[in-house]
Amino acid sequence: MALDDFEEDDKTKAAPSGEIDGLEESNDEVEYEPVIEGEELPEKKDKAGVRSQEEEKGLRPKLKKKDSEIKALKKEYDELKDKYLRALAEMQNPLAWLGSHPWAYPVLEVVHIFGIALLLGNLVLFELRVWGWGSDLPVPALARLSLTLALLGFGVAAASGLLMFASQPAELLGNRAFVVKLGLLALAGINAALFHARGALVRLGTAARVQTLVSLGLWLGVIICGRWIAYV
């Protein structure tokens, strides 16, 4: 065998050892952490995720500030809208300002209640006489006094009630308690007209007593419905 053949064999045999050396070098560069059985692999930290969380934390105060600004703008818009609607209502109804005035509407309510008290108080006084109370009092004289004051109270209540109605007619007409109140007022007026038409002041009999009970019930119903308007 020639000398050249021995050299080629040496080169061929040396190649695998070189590859192994290369593998050893590469193995030195890669480091593996030992994994214990049953233990989870360590998670790699996501720099982009950490950055996004930090950005989110930084955006929270800005979002809160924007939210408060939006709420303030909405409140301002609602106030302007209410003022506009109020002004529009006053243009269509010259008495609409009574409904939103700080003291005009409450004063009308006080006057209205005073008129009802004057009306109902004198009616009850006269009806007690019809039922036999205070028999020493002459019916014609008592009727002139009490019924005159009752009519005065009715006029005060009617005038103040009309003003309150004129300030918000659409709202009151859409209120069931107000509609029932108007119906009871009409029935009370019819009952009073029938009472005087049949001359009940002269003949204080059973029919007169029944009519006084009906009158009292109707006027109490008017008062109850009047108070119920605010809650319906």
C-alpha positions as CSV (number, residue, x, y, z in Angstrom):
1,M,0.0,0.0,0.0
2,A,1.3,3.4,-0.9
3,L,2.1,6.2,1.5
4,D,-0.6,8.5,-0.1
5,D,-3.2,5.9,0.8
6,F,-2.3,6.1,4.4
7,E,-2.6,9.8,4.5
8,E,-6.1,9.7,2.9
9,D,-7.2,7.2,5.5
10,D,-5.9,9.4,8.3
11,K,-7.9,12.4,6.9
12,T,-11.0,10.2,6.7
13,K,-10.7,9.0,10.2
14,A,-10.0,12.5,11.5
15,A,-13.2,14.0,10.0
16,P,-15.7,12.5,12.5
17,S,-13.6,13.6,15.4
18,G,-13.7,17.2,14.0
19,E,-17.4,17.0,13.7
20,I,-17.6,15.9,17.3
21,D,-15.4,18.7,18.3
22,G,-17.7,21.1,16.6
23,L,-20.7,19.6,18.4
24,E,-18.9,20.0,21.7
25,E,-18.2,23.6,20.9
26,S,-21.8,24.2,20.1
27,N,-22.9,22.3,23.2
28,D,-20.8,24.7,25.3
29,E,-22.7,27.7,23.9
30,V,-26.2,26.4,24.7
31,E,-27.1,26.2,28.4
32,Y,-30.2,24.3,29.5
33,E,-31.8,24.7,32.9
34,P,-32.6,21.4,34.6
35,V,-36.3,20.6,34.6
36,I,-37.7,18.8,37.6
37,E,-40.6,16.5,36.9
38,G,-44.0,18.0,37.8
39,E,-42.5,21.6,37.6
40,E,-43.8,24.0,34.9
41,L,-41.4,25.5,32.5
42,P,-40.3,29.1,33.2
43,E,-42.3,31.6,31.2
44,K,-40.5,34.0,29.1
45,K,-41.2,37.7,29.9
46,D,-42.9,39.5,27.1
47,K,-41.4,42.9,26.9
48,A,-44.3,44.1,24.6
49,G,-46.8,42.9,27.2
50,V,-45.1,44.7,30.1
51,R,-44.9,47.8,28.0
52,S,-48.6,47.7,27.1
53,Q,-49.5,47.3,30.8
54,E,-47.4,50.3,31.7
55,E,-49.0,52.3,28.9
56,E,-52.5,51.3,30.2
57,K,-51.6,52.4,33.7
58,G,-50.5,55.7,32.3
59,L,-53.7,56.1,30.2
60,R,-56.1,55.5,33.2
61,P,-55.7,59.0,34.7
62,K,-56.2,60.5,31.2
63,L,-59.4,58.4,30.6
64,K,-60.8,59.5,34.0
65,K,-60.2,63.1,33.2
66,K,-61.9,62.7,29.8
67,D,-64.8,61.0,31.5
68,S,-65.3,63.8,34.0
69,E,-65.1,66.3,31.1
70,I,-67.8,64.4,29.2
71,K,-70.0,64.3,32.3
72,A,-69.6,68.1,32.8
73,L,-70.4,68.7,29.1
74,K,-73.5,66.5,29.4
75,K,-74.7,68.4,32.5
76,E,-74.2,71.7,30.8
77,Y,-76.1,70.5,27.7
78,D,-79.0,69.3,29.9
79,E,-79.2,72.7,31.6
80,L,-79.1,74.6,28.3
81,K,-81.8,72.2,26.9
82,D,-84.0,72.9,30.0
83,K,-83.6,76.7,29.6
84,Y,-84.4,76.4,25.9
85,L,-87.5,74.4,26.4
86,R,-88.6,76.7,29.2
87,A,-88.1,79.8,27.0
88,L,-90.0,78.0,24.2
89,A,-92.9,77.2,26.5
90,E,-93.0,80.8,27.7
91,M,-93.2,82.1,24.1
92,Q,-96.1,79.8,23.4
93,N,-97.8,80.3,26.8
94,P,-97.3,83.8,28.5
95,L,-98.2,82.3,31.9
96,A,-95.8,79.4,31.7
97,W,-93.3,81.3,33.9
98,L,-95.6,80.8,36.9
99,G,-94.8,77.1,37.0
100,S,-91.1,77.7,37.3
101,H,-91.1,80.9,39.4
102,P,-89.5,80.4,42.9
103,W,-92.4,81.9,44.8
104,A,-95.3,82.8,42.4
105,Y,-96.6,79.2,42.1
106,P,-96.3,78.4,45.8
107,V,-98.2,81.6,46.6
108,L,-101.0,80.6,44.2
109,E,-101.1,77.2,46.0
110,V,-101.5,78.9,49.4
111,V,-104.3,81.1,48.1
112,H,-106.0,78.1,46.5
113,I,-105.9,76.2,49.8
114,F,-107.3,79.3,51.7
115,G,-110.2,79.5,49.2
116,I,-111.0,75.8,49.6
117,A,-110.9,76.1,53.4
118,L,-113.2,79.1,53.3
119,L,-115.6,77.2,51.0
120,L,-115.7,73.9,52.8
121,G,-115.7,75.4,56.3
122,N,-118.9,77.4,55.7
123,L,-120.5,74.6,53.8
124,V,-120.0,72.2,56.7
125,L,-121.4,74.9,59.1
126,F,-124.6,75.2,57.1
127,E,-124.9,71.4,56.6
128,L,-124.7,70.9,60.3
129,R,-127.7,73.3,60.7
130,V,-129.6,71.3,58.1
131,W,-129.0,68.2,60.2
132,G,-130.5,69.9,63.3
133,W,-127.4,71.2,65.0
134,G,-127.8,74.8,66.3
135,S,-131.5,74.7,65.9
136,D,-131.8,78.1,67.7
137,L,-130.1,79.7,64.7
138,P,-132.5,80.9,62.0
139,V,-131.8,79.0,58.7
140,P,-132.2,82.0,56.3
141,A,-129.8,84.3,58.2
142,L,-127.2,81.5,58.6
143,A,-127.6,80.5,54.9
144,R,-127.0,84.1,53.8
145,L,-123.8,84.3,55.9
146,S,-122.3,80.9,55.4
147,L,-123.2,80.4,51.7
148,T,-122.0,83.9,50.9
149,L,-118.6,83.2,52.5
150,A,-118.6,79.8,50.7
151,L,-119.2,81.4,47.4
152,L,-116.3,83.9,48.2
153,G,-114.0,80.9,49.0
154,F,-115.1,79.2,45.8
155,G,-114.2,82.3,43.8
156,V,-110.7,82.6,45.4
157,A,-110.1,78.9,44.8
158,A,-111.3,79.0,41.2
159,A,-109.3,82.1,40.3
160,S,-106.0,80.7,41.8
161,G,-106.7,77.3,40.3
162,L,-107.3,78.8,36.8
163,L,-103.9,80.6,37.0
164,M,-102.2,77.4,38.0
165,F,-103.9,75.5,35.3
166,A,-102.9,78.2,32.7
167,S,-99.3,77.8,33.6
168,Q,-99.2,74.1,32.5
169,P,-102.5,73.1,30.8
170,A,-101.1,70.2,28.8
171,E,-99.5,68.6,31.8
172,L,-102.6,68.9,34.0
173,L,-105.0,67.7,31.3
174,G,-102.9,64.6,31.0
175,N,-103.1,64.0,34.8
176,R,-105.9,61.5,35.7
177,A,-106.3,63.0,39.2
178,F,-106.9,66.5,37.8
179,V,-109.5,65.1,35.3
180,V,-111.3,63.3,38.1
181,K,-111.2,66.5,40.2
182,L,-112.9,68.5,37.4
183,G,-115.6,65.8,37.2
184,L,-116.2,66.0,40.9
185,L,-116.4,69.8,40.7
186,A,-119.0,69.6,38.0
187,L,-121.1,67.1,40.1
188,A,-120.8,69.3,43.2
189,G,-122.0,72.3,41.2
190,I,-125.0,70.3,39.8
191,N,-125.8,69.1,43.3
192,A,-125.8,72.7,44.7
193,A,-128.0,73.9,41.8
194,L,-130.5,71.1,42.5
195,F,-130.5,71.9,46.2
196,H,-131.5,75.5,45.7
197,A,-133.8,74.8,42.7
198,R,-136.0,72.6,44.9
199,G,-136.2,75.2,47.7
200,A,-134.4,73.0,50.2
201,L,-133.7,76.1,52.4
202,V,-137.4,76.3,53.2
203,R,-138.0,72.5,53.4
204,L,-135.1,70.9,55.4
205,G,-136.3,67.3,54.9
206,T,-134.6,64.0,54.2
207,A,-133.7,64.9,50.6
208,A,-131.9,68.1,51.8
209,R,-129.9,66.0,54.3
210,V,-129.0,63.5,51.7
211,Q,-127.8,66.3,49.4
212,T,-125.7,67.8,52.1
213,L,-124.0,64.4,52.6
214,V,-123.4,64.1,48.8
215,S,-122.0,67.7,48.8
216,L,-119.6,67.0,51.6
217,G,-118.4,63.8,49.9
218,L,-117.9,65.4,46.6
219,W,-115.9,68.3,48.0
220,L,-113.7,66.0,50.1
221,G,-113.1,64.1,46.8
222,V,-112.1,67.3,45.1
223,I,-109.5,68.0,47.9
224,I,-108.1,64.5,47.8
225,C,-107.7,64.6,44.0
226,G,-106.2,68.0,44.2
227,R,-103.5,66.7,46.5
228,W,-103.1,63.6,44.4
229,I,-102.1,65.6,41.3
230,A,-98.5,65.8,42.4
231,Y,-98.2,62.0,42.8
232,V,-99.8,60.7,39.6
